[in-house]
């Protein structure tokens, strides 16, 4: 039986789509606008942006122009490093909200565990949630150590921890810890920015299931109950990356994929962040 689950329920009771479009390094303006419009057209209901990406305005415009009811779309944005601290974080969220122009932020994340200031920033996010400016709050690039620290002083458990995650960066300990705290992992760069799509073992499974290598990797993550954020500006690939709900990977083949880990990162590594 195929698992067609398209949403997960967060620890705050809100539902989040399991597949979203990432717009990191997507050129601001028409490129971002058209990518988001295409994604929403083919069925995506989660769009992931950030202040750092400089395309929040384009995301918001595409969401409004889509004609899809606001409450059916989840928009994520993030607090950048320069804006950490209680008052600074409150201001930054308000500014992101204005740029998006969507009345509220569905999911607001601390982008990076900035030393000395992240505690005050989390307090700001808790306040933003209580005020309804941000419906759900979470973190990004947090390790188990960072999460344990946060849980010591927080009154709200993060709904999400967005990190780089793929079969080639299978962060098993982090995944287990997050599941134990009912924190969902969101995977950025789940497709390794294309670096591992030609891997022989992935290609063999793609052939076996009559799917693309990208679809195999995304399905692997979904079966581990990980939210995926593939990025593309190509209409065909945007659509292809969403067609991952009509098949299941067998337990034996999941084990093959689980065994591909080589701690391969395409982006920043928060492991040694104080």
C-alpha positions, 0 to 999 in steps of 0.5 A: 500500500502506498503512503500518500501522506502529504502533511505532518502534524507539528507538536503545536497541532498545526499541519505542515506539507511534507514537500516544499519548494526551497528558494535559496539562491533563487534569483530575486524578482521574476525567477523566484516569482515564476518558480513559486507560481509553478510550484503552487500550480502543480500542488506544492503548499510549502514555500521556504524562504529567508531574509538572507535569500532576498526574495521574500517579497517575490514569494509573497507576491506569488502566493497572493497571485496564485488564487489559493486560499492563504490558509492552505499555503505554509510559508517559512522564513528565517531570522538571519545572524545579524538580527539576533537578540530580543528586540532585534529579532522582533523587528526582523520578524515584523520586517519579514512579515511586511516583505511577504505581505501575507498577514502572518508567517506560518513558520519562523526559524532561527537560521543559525545557532549564533553564540551568546544571542540565540537564547534571547532570539528564541524568547523573541520567537516565543513572543511572536508565536504568542502574538500570532505573528508567527504561527509556528516557530523552530530552528535551523542548523541546530545540532543535538547539543544546541537543541538540548541547550534550547530545551533547558530554557524554552517554554515552547519546543521547536516545531522544526529543525531545518538542516542539511539531510540526505542519504549521503548525510544521514544524521541518524542521531539527530533524527532520533533525538528530534523524533523523541522530542516531536521536532520534525526535521526539514531537509534542505539540499536533500538532493545534494545540489545534484552532486550525488544524483549520478550515484550508481546505487541511486540510479539502480533503484531509480530504474527499479522503481521507474522513477528519477534519482531525485524522486528516490532520494526524496521518497527515502526522506519522506519514509523517514518522516522528514520534510523535504525542500528540493530547490529548482527553477525549472518547471519540469523538475519542480513538477517531477520533485513533487511526484513522490506520493505514488510509490513506496521504497521497500524496507530492503531498499531503504536499508541500502539507501541508509547505508550511503552515508559519508557525512557529505555536506554541500553547505555550512557545518554547525557541528563546532558552533559554540 
